[in-house]
């Protein structure tokens, strides 16, 4: 008789690559969004990105996402994006213990479905879909877009990203459950509303129940965990800190987890006032830790002022026990 776990690990070659049919089970705990290092001249630092991937997977996480807002996806050429994705997949493709979540942000439904399917064929374990938002598409067209991409990658699981602050898109639990009823490969929702907790709880309690991961740099992480979030997707420069917060929050040491999160909150809550600001701050953290050489962010970008640089250095001093130098 096949056990539930064995059923979850049955593989498929329908889309040209063998992988767990329920790779969404690996998107648990901390699932960092990978940053993209550039040289001081603004070229992609591919060697630096390879180090980012190795560092993140070396922290013990079981999944990582690329490209997201933290990756400056909107500032990458198609060739750069393809090469960076291949670097990630070269580290995850043959590992059953980690999942690569490859993101799709195309606004044209045809292009989004094509990119999603090509990503799966290249070795992506899950697709993260950011619904279109330019020129305020209708609710019906958003639903059609999501369904088309789900159909294109079926049975490979999808994470649907709900980021209303960045996109202005409005979704709700009823619509998401309706889509999931017809498309069971909608397995996770990345909730980045503010606060995320009510939607996370509503998704978990409905039929079908939908698991949620919290984003937005983990600003509301303790509440998200209490409401049933199965994971968090912050940036990657502080992965060890988030892993420890998650461990404490979910293993009976909740107060210690809240205390550690409380120490981190003044930094991340300030940086998240502006997406470009937190990208710049995390780049500088990674450079200070020796992960890559330049904190360059492609223009237009936020330029950290002197006090913001000092803030980064204060964080590194405060969390030095969790953040070893990586050089």
Secondary structure, DSSP 8 states (H G I E B T S, - for coil): ---HHHHHT-EE-TTSS-EETTGGGG--EE-EE----B-TTS-B-HHHHHHHHHHHHHTT-SEEEESSGGGTGGG--HHHHHHHHHHHHHHHTT-TT-EEEEEE--SSHHHHHHHHHHHHHHT-SEEEEE---TT---HHHHHHHHHHHHHHHTTS-EEEEE-HHHH-----HHHHHHHHHH-TTEEEEEE-SSS-HHHHHHHHHSSS--EEEE-GGGTTHHHHHHTT--EE--BSTTHHHHHHHHHHHHTT-HHHHHHHHHHHHHHHHHHTTSHHHHHHHHHHHHHHTTS-S-----SS-----HHHHHHHHHHHHHTTTT-----
